[in-house]
Every structure is written in structure tokens, then in C-alpha cells.
Amino acid sequence: MNRTEFIKTSLFGLVSMTSLSSLKNLTDNLPETDHKMPVLFVGHGSPMNAIDDNEFSKGWEKMGATLPRPKVIICISAHWETRGTFVTAMENPKTIHDFGGFPQALFDVQYPAPGSPATAREVKEQVKKNMVGLDQAWGLDHGCWSVAKRMFPKVDIPIIQLSLDYTKDAAWHYEFSKEIAELRSKGVLFLGSGNMVHNLGMIDWDNFYAKMDWAEEANEKFKSLIMNNDVQSLLSYNKLGKSVAMSIPTPEHYLPMLYSLSMKEEKEKLSFFNDKTMGPISMTSFQIG
């Protein structure tokens, strides 16, 4: 195994594995409230953030403490790619350790949050333009549980995951997300989990925290486009220049950001947190609402 392969499989745990009882009727027939749940996009970075006390995990803890309590969390993680779209529909999703080369303490982590088959069915029913399959095999991957463990340490909120269809382009994912956005009015918190800048092949092994100008440039460009509501440029990211091309060698870590952003209503506030790059990774995150 060469250095790049080792980094990809060990340092950030990106080995592909794509393919408490359930609380019943959490969203079925639930009347809409007079407010919508916030939407989050989180730069999740290394799975070690689940157990390390650092500025990013502390930022997640602070965010979790300020959020209204969700009835259900729907997570769109970079680490579940499928042909077609699926939603986890089991009562007790397993904790997936989809990485290698980390300390045993990380493999020992379990996050036994209940699932919500009722919410999974409602997602399927909400989506009219596309088919959504009900999945019984996946669970919660580290893009989901590493963040949820810090935000919601009591492990008492049902979580389901929505997969990324790797055959579709950015515009398709952005529009798809809009079909389920109204679940925000039923107590559902949407959590996109990825990284806007994510190129493990560019890690400086001898100076892991080295500042990389191209990553900084791309991160600032993304933030500016987000704040200016320039969705078309974000969807056509392959036209944004060299720094962005270096930041998105593959789209799976970028797409969860588009899912979250598509749910923003015209006058809603958007604020950034954990706004920092770490080598070729952006941990920049945002809250909508």
C-alpha cells in the first residue's frame, strides 16, 4: 500500500462500505408547528473528532446545546453512496466503523440511537419525482455518529440516514433535497455531513497542519457564494477554477452541503461555525435558521 492509499484508508477512515426501540409515528400525521427546525451542514473531518477534545468537537458540543430538541434527525453523510436513493428504515441502526488504522478506543465507540421506520416511510412518501428505497442493512456511519456523539451525547433522539446517489449530478441532489424540506416543520433536524474542501491526496505527511493556500482560497470562495446565494455557481463548481478543482477531486463530501443549503428559505439567517481549514480539509460548517 502506498502513502496515499494509507492516508485514504487509515488517517481519515474512508474505506467504502456502501453497499432503545423505534419511537413510532414520530412524524406521521404530526401537525406542523409555527416554526421550522434549523438545518446544519457539518465539516466532519477525521473520525477521531468523535473522541478527541479539540476546537471542532467542542464546536459541535456547543451547537448541540443551543439547538431546539429535534424529534428526529435525518443525516446525509458523505460515507453512504449508492446507486439510487435509500433511507435507513430499521428500528435499531448499527454503529458502522467504516475506517481502519485508528486506536481501539475509536472502534469501541457505539452510538445506539434508535431509528425511525415511520420517518423513513414519510421520506419515501414525500418524494414524488424519484424513487426512495427503504434500507435495512446500513446503519449509522462515522460521518453521522462521530458528529451526533458530540452534539447529542444522551443518544435519545432517533436518527435515520439518507444515501447519496453517485450516478446523479450536483443539480439533481440540490433539487431532490427540496422535496423533503417541509419535514423541518414536523420537528426534523436535517444534518449534512461532509467537507467543502476534501482532498486527502494532498496531505503533507511531514507537516499535517500546514496551511495550503489553494484550500484557503476555495474555502473563502465557497463561503462568499453561499452568503451571496449564488447557487448556480455552487452547482457548477467545476467552473470555479483550479483551487476548487483541487478541493473536490470527487463530489461525495461536497454534496451534503448542497442538501443542507437547498433547504434555506429566502429570509432565513445562515451563520458559519468551526470555520477553519486543516491542511487540505475544510472544517467550515453552517447553521440555517
Disulfide bonds with the S-S distance in Angstrom:
none
